[in-house]
Amino acid sequence: MEFVEVASSTRASTELSDDVLAEASSHTYLTLDEGREGRRRLFPFRDGQVIYIPIFLFPHLILFPNATIPMTSQSSIEKVIMEEILGTRALEYLSPDRFNLSSSSLERGFFGVGLSTPDGIHKYGTVAEIYAQSTREEAPVSDLVHLVARGRKRFQMLEVLQFLSYRIGVATVRILPSGDDLPLPLEHQYSFIPKFVWKSYGGKTIVPFVVEQMKLKGFGDIVEKVPSYGSSSALSYWLSANLPFSTADKIKLLGFPSTYLRLKYILSWLSSLENETLVCISCHYPVCGASDIFSMSEEGVTAAYVNPQGYVHQIITVRKANNVVCHGEPTTEHSWFPGFSWEIVSCATCGAHIGWFFAAVSSACQPQEFWGIRREIIQSIVDA
């Protein structure tokens, strides 16, 4: 196998067309069925409600509300389960009678995303809603099911009722509130709590300080990509998903019961950064800087993609990478970014799988090259 060491790269242009961003966000590599993309439904569960729901468990990925996740079935059992979730097959594996829940019903089109590590299954996760799907034959594995879902609301795991495959279980969970800022009290001459006190504990008051710290610590490009959310709660989830937090940090961020606490933690993390360097989690050798991060997706600088074997990878896109080695020949087959070839990339010091190198196949495409770094393989200096 040929090994090519890439010490660093020239700075990639950020003059991206809307088509490039849209194709990456739409997961066109999955060839989703035309006309199957649906609009967001009214969320069918109320805050505090206990439901039973199929749960997909991942070793590294944490899904925040409003973020997307693509999925591909890995086995015939997963295909059947995913079709039951979609509502294209009668309930069998997910039937409430199977779990002595005859008084309950399964809401089709929704599933949970949770984190499973050697320490166990973590307490918090996110309910995801399917908004695009595809079922097609693909040799040598037939009848693969592909879907794309978006995180809607957090949940608290109560009990795993049964495992149906190594990464799918059925659990009872409690739907958690979004943690939006409380409405301010009405002005009243007998009020014991003035408005300025309530405002001081509101998420919106922290946002300007978070933005200022992001600019100071080299995350200027991320600031430019911050969506115009109407609520500070949605913004706090977006920042949690796109800033390079460690898995431990993300667990905390997902578990916070209020927007204020989540944004306060983000501000504290930014203030504690020693510098903008991001390092390999295995050997702590520098890989890139915060200023190298840029967006190749409408989702933001961090997005999840799925390979043909059904493994989901969450990557952060950067303009250049240091101390990395490319493996094999470039190929455009199954590329997550149409118009770009890819190669596997590892750390030149410890050999850890860092991610992928993407190169444009046309001189008219911008940027000409970039790296997709596995989100769980890098960490900031504050985490090291």
N, C-alpha and C positions, 0 to 999 in steps of 0.2 A: 504494500500500500504506500502511496506517495504521501510524504509529509511536507508541507510548505509552511515555514514559520512567517508570521505576519507580526512584526513588532508594533506597527501603528499604521494609521491610514490618514490620507488627506481628509480634510473636513468636508463632509458631504453637504451638498446644497440642500436648503430647506424649501426651495421653491417647488412645492408639491402641488400637483393638480388635484382638483376635487375628485376626479375619477379614481386616482390611485388610492386616496384615503377611503373612498366609498367602497371600492372593491375589497380592500383589506378588511373593512368593518363588516361587510356583507358575507364574508366567508364563501366567496364564489368558487373556491377550490372544492367545495362539497357538492356543487351542482344541485342546489336546493330546488325543489319543485316550483315552477312558475305559478304565481298566483296564490301560493300557500302562506305568504307572509301576512300575519294578521296584526290588527291594532291591539293596543294594550286594553285588556279587559278590566272591568271593575273588580278590584281585589275581593275575592269571595269570603275571606276570613276576617273576623273582627279581632281587635287587640285583646289578648288574654285567652282567646279560644284555644282549646286543646283539640288537636286533630291527629289523624294517622295519615302518614304520607311516605312514599318511597324516598329513600335518601341515597344519593351518590356520595361516596366517601373518597377523598383524595389525600395523599400523603403530604402535599405541600400547598395546594391551591386553596385560597380563601376567597369566596365570592362575596362582594359587598353589594348592597342594593344599587340598582341601576347599571351595574356592570354586566357584561354578557359572557356566556360560556357555550362553546360548541361541543357536541357530543357525537360519537360514532359507536355503534354497538360492537362489542368485542367477542360475542358468542351468540349461539342460537337462543340461549336463555335470556340474554340481555336484549336481543331483538324482540322477543315476545313481551318482555317487561316494558320496553320502551313503547311498543305498540299499544299496550294496555294503558300506559300513561297518556299517550296521544289520543286514545279513544277509538282507534281503528281495529281493536280486537276486544272481544268480551273478556271480562275480568276472570283471571285464573290465579296467577301468582299473587295478585294484589287484591283478591276478593276479601271483603271484611270478615266473612265467615271463617276464613282460614286462620284468623287471629282472634276469634271469639269476639268480634266487634260488629255483630249483626245490626246493632242500632246506629252504626256509623255508615257514612258513604264516602267514596273516594272522589275528589274533585279532579276531573281529567284536565290535562294540560299543565299540571303543576308538579314539581318535585323539589326535594330539599337537597342542598349542597352542604356537606360537612367536612370537617378535617379529622383524619385518623392518623395518628403518629404512634411510635413505640410506647409513648406514655398513655395511649388510649384514645378514645373518641372524645373530642372536645365538646364543651357544653353548648356553644353557640354555633349557629349556621344561618343560612339564608334560603328562603323559599324562592324558587325560580319559576318563571312562566315561559312556556315554549311559544315562540312567535314565528318560527320558520322550521320546515321539516322536509325530508326527502327519503324516499324508499326506492332503491334501485338494485339491480343485479350487477355484481362485480366479481369476476373470477379472480382467484379460485374460491373466494368466499361469496356466497350468494345472499341476496336479500339483506344488504346492510341497511340499517336505519341511521340517518343523520338528522340532527336537530340543532337548533340554536335557541338558547333561552336567555332571559334577562332576570337578574335578581330583583325581587320586589320588596320583601320584608324579612327582618331577622326573626329567628326562632330560638327557643331554648329547648335543648334535647331533654326529654323526660325518660324515655325507655326505648331501647332497640328491641323490637318484638322478635325479629328473625332476620338472618342474613340469607339473601337469595343468590348472591354470587360474591366473589371476593371484594367487590366494591359497591354492591347494592344491598341495602337493607330496608326494612320497613320499621318505622319508629312512630311513637307518639311524641308530639312536640307542642309547645305553647307559643303562640304568635306574640311577638313583642312589639310594643309601640315604637314609633320612629324616633321618639325623643326630641321632637321639635320644641322650640322655645315656648314656654308657657305664655298665654296672653297676658298683657300688662293689666294690672288692676285699674279700675276707674278712679279718676281723681276724686278724692273725698276729704273733706276737712277733718274727719275723724280717723283717716287711714293711718295705721301705725307703720306701714312700709311704704316709703315714697317711691315714685317711679324710677328714680335714678338707681336705687338699690336693685330693683328687678332687672333693669337694663344691664347693670354690671355683671349679671349672671346669664346674660343672653349670648347665644352663639355669634350673632351679628357683630357684637362689640369686639370680638377677638379676630375676626376675619382680616381687617386691615393690618394687624400685627403679624399674622401668619404670612400674608402676601409680602410684607416688608422683609421678613426673615428669609423667605424663599429666594428673593432677589439677592439678598446679601450672601447667601450660601451657594449661589450658582445655579439655582433652579429657574432661571428667567424664562426659558422656553416652556417650562411646565406652566408658569403663570400665564403666559400668552394663550395656552390651550384650555385654561379653566373655563368650563361651560357657564353660560349665564343662567344658573339655577335660580329659581324663585325662593328657595329656602336654604338657610344655612345648614340644615340637616343633610340635604342632598349634596351640598358642596363638601361637607365633612367626609361623606362616603367616597366621593370622587378623589379627594386628596389622599384618603386612606388607601385607595386602590392604586394610585399613580406615583406617589412618593416611594422611594426605595426603602421601605420599612422591612425589618426582619420578620420572620414568621411569628416570633413571640410578640412583637409589637402589634402585628395585625390581629392576633388573637385578642389582645387587650382592646384594640380599637373597635372590633366588632362587638365586644361585650359591654362597652360603655352604655349606660341606660339613657344618656342625654347628649345632645349635640354640644352643649357647653363643655362637658368633660372630654369629649372626643377632640374638639378643636384645641382645648387647653393642652392636651397631651401632645398633639401635633406641634403646637407652638414650643412646648418644652423640648421636644425632640430636635426641632430645627435649631433652637438656641444652643443645644448641647453638641452639635456637630463640630468636630475638631477642624475638618477641612472638607472639601468637596469630593475627595477621593472615594471611589467604590472599589472594594477588594474582593478577591476570591475567598469564599467562606472556608475553603479547605486549607489553603496555605497563606492567606492574608496578603498575597502579592497584588499590587494595584492593577486593576483591569481597565477602568475608565474614570472619568470625572463627571460630576453632576452637570456641568455645562455641555457635556457630550450627548446628553439625553435629548431626544427629539421625538416627535410624533409621526408614525407611519399609519395611523388609524384614526378614524373619527372618535373612537372610544377614549383616546388619550395616548400617553406614552407607554402605558402598560396594557396588554391585551392577551387574551387566551386563544390558543389555536389547537386543533386536534390533528394528529397524524393518521395515516391509513390504518394503523393498528388500533386506533381508538384511544391512544394516550394523549391526555390534555396537557399542554405546556403553556405556562404563563410567562411571557417574555417582556422585557423592556428594551426598546430600540435605541441604539446609540450610533453616533456618527463615526466613532473610531474606538478601537480596542487595543490594548497593549498586552504583550507577553502571551499571545495566543497562537495556536497552531491549527491550520486547516488540514482536513483529512479527505482524501479521495478526489474525484473529479466533480466539477460543478454540474448540476442537473436542474432542469426546470420541472421535472416530474413531481407532482403533488406540492408544488410551491405554494406557500401561504400568501405570497405576494405576487399576483399575476405580472408577468414582465420581468421577473427576477429569478435568476438561478440561485441555488443554495449549496453550501458545503457545511459539514459538521465541524465545529470548532472546540478545541480543548485548551486547558491551561497549560502553558509550556513548562511551568514549574512542577505542578503536582499531577497533571494529566486529567483533572476533573473535566467533565463535559460542561463547557461554559455555555454553548449555544450554537448559533449558526451564522455564517457569513452570507450575505445576499448581494448579488451583483446584477446590475441592469443588463439585459440582453440587447438593448437598443441605446445608441448614443443620445437619442432624444428624450430618454426617460431620466427623470430626476427624483432622488439622488442617484448617482451612478453606483454607489455601494453603501452598505450599512451593516450593522451587526444586530442580531436578535439575541440578547443575553437572557438565559434562564433566570427567572426572578428569584428562585430560592438559592441560587449559587453565588450571589454577590451580597455584600452588606456594606453599610457605611461605617466609617471609622468609629462613630459613637457606639456601634454594636460590637466592634471587634474585641 
